[in-house]
Amino acid sequence: MNTESFERRHIGPTDKEIEKMLNQIKATSIDELIDQTIPESIRNRKEMRLDPPMSESDYLMHLKKISSLNKVYKTYIGMGYNRSYLPAVIQRNILENPGWYTAYTPYQAEIA
């Protein structure tokens, strides 16, 4: 088995499965299905000019070559944070005050 070819490893529908699908949707062919599904106004009738197919390993080398052209810049995201001083009295009596998050009444267990 040629594992270099993506098409060979692709598990698509079999002819029998395609026939069953077409029978279910009452179409006689894939082309008829496309005609029923895609409006004529948005269809491209021109022949597509594509490069010849590449093997997966050739494509990965090609992709690596292209990605080597990327430039890495220094990021400044998150650089605006400065440490600050929080007085202990504020931390204890406001942020850590158990009255904010304990059930001081039986029906109020959530944070106030």
C-alpha positions as CSV (number, residue, x, y, z in Angstrom):
1,M,0.0,0.0,0.0
2,N,1.3,3.4,-1.0
3,T,1.1,5.4,2.2
4,E,2.7,8.5,0.6
5,S,-0.6,9.3,-1.1
6,F,-3.3,11.0,1.0
7,E,-6.0,9.8,-1.3
8,R,-5.1,6.2,-0.7
9,R,-5.4,6.7,3.1
10,H,-8.6,8.7,2.9
11,I,-11.6,6.6,3.9
12,G,-14.5,8.0,1.8
13,P,-17.8,6.5,0.9
14,T,-17.9,3.4,-1.2
15,D,-19.9,3.2,-4.4
16,K,-22.6,1.3,-2.6
17,E,-22.8,3.9,0.2
18,I,-23.0,6.7,-2.5
19,E,-25.8,4.8,-4.2
20,K,-27.7,4.4,-1.0
21,M,-27.3,8.1,-0.1
22,L,-28.5,9.1,-3.6
23,N,-31.5,6.8,-3.3
24,Q,-32.4,8.3,0.1
25,I,-32.4,11.8,-1.2
26,K,-34.0,10.8,-4.6
27,A,-31.1,12.0,-6.8
28,T,-29.7,10.0,-9.7
29,S,-26.1,11.2,-9.5
30,I,-23.7,13.4,-7.5
31,D,-23.9,15.9,-10.3
32,E,-27.7,16.1,-10.0
33,L,-27.3,16.5,-6.2
34,I,-24.9,19.4,-6.8
35,D,-27.3,21.0,-9.3
36,Q,-30.1,20.7,-6.8
37,T,-28.0,22.1,-3.9
38,I,-25.7,24.9,-5.2
39,P,-27.4,27.8,-6.9
40,E,-26.2,28.5,-10.4
41,S,-25.5,32.1,-9.5
42,I,-22.6,31.2,-7.2
43,R,-21.2,28.2,-9.2
44,N,-17.8,28.5,-10.9
45,R,-17.8,26.9,-14.3
46,K,-14.2,27.7,-15.2
47,E,-11.6,25.0,-15.1
48,M,-9.5,25.3,-12.0
49,R,-5.8,25.7,-12.6
50,L,-4.2,23.7,-9.8
51,D,-0.6,22.7,-9.3
52,P,0.1,19.0,-9.6
53,P,-0.5,17.0,-6.4
54,M,2.3,16.6,-3.9
55,S,3.0,13.7,-1.6
56,E,2.3,14.4,2.1
57,S,6.0,14.4,3.0
58,D,6.8,16.7,0.0
59,Y,4.0,19.0,1.2
60,L,5.3,19.1,4.8
61,M,8.8,20.0,3.5
62,H,7.2,22.7,1.4
63,L,5.2,24.0,4.3
64,K,8.3,24.1,6.5
65,K,10.1,26.1,3.8
66,I,7.3,28.6,3.7
67,S,7.0,28.9,7.5
68,S,10.7,29.6,7.7
69,L,9.9,33.0,6.1
70,N,7.8,34.0,9.1
71,K,9.4,36.7,11.3
72,V,9.1,36.5,15.1
73,Y,8.5,39.8,16.8
74,K,8.6,40.6,20.5
75,T,5.2,40.6,22.0
76,Y,4.1,43.2,24.6
77,I,0.8,41.5,25.5
78,G,0.3,41.6,29.3
79,M,3.3,43.9,29.8
80,G,1.1,46.6,31.3
81,Y,0.6,44.9,34.7
82,N,2.5,46.3,37.7
83,R,2.6,44.7,41.1
84,S,0.7,46.8,43.7
85,Y,0.7,47.0,47.4
86,L,-2.5,45.9,49.2
87,P,-2.6,46.9,52.8
88,A,-3.3,43.8,55.1
89,V,-6.2,45.5,56.8
90,I,-8.0,45.8,53.4
91,Q,-7.1,42.3,52.4
92,R,-8.3,40.7,55.7
93,N,-11.4,42.8,56.3
94,I,-12.7,43.1,52.7
95,L,-11.3,40.3,50.5
96,E,-10.9,37.6,53.1
97,N,-13.9,38.5,55.3
98,P,-15.8,35.3,55.8
99,G,-19.0,37.2,56.0
100,W,-18.9,37.6,52.2
101,Y,-18.9,33.8,51.5
102,T,-20.2,31.9,54.5
103,A,-23.8,30.9,55.2
104,Y,-24.8,33.3,57.9
105,T,-28.4,32.4,57.1
106,P,-29.4,28.8,56.3
107,Y,-30.7,29.7,52.8
108,Q,-27.8,32.0,51.7
109,A,-24.8,29.8,51.1
110,E,-23.6,31.7,48.0
111,I,-21.2,34.6,47.9
112,A,-23.1,37.7,48.9
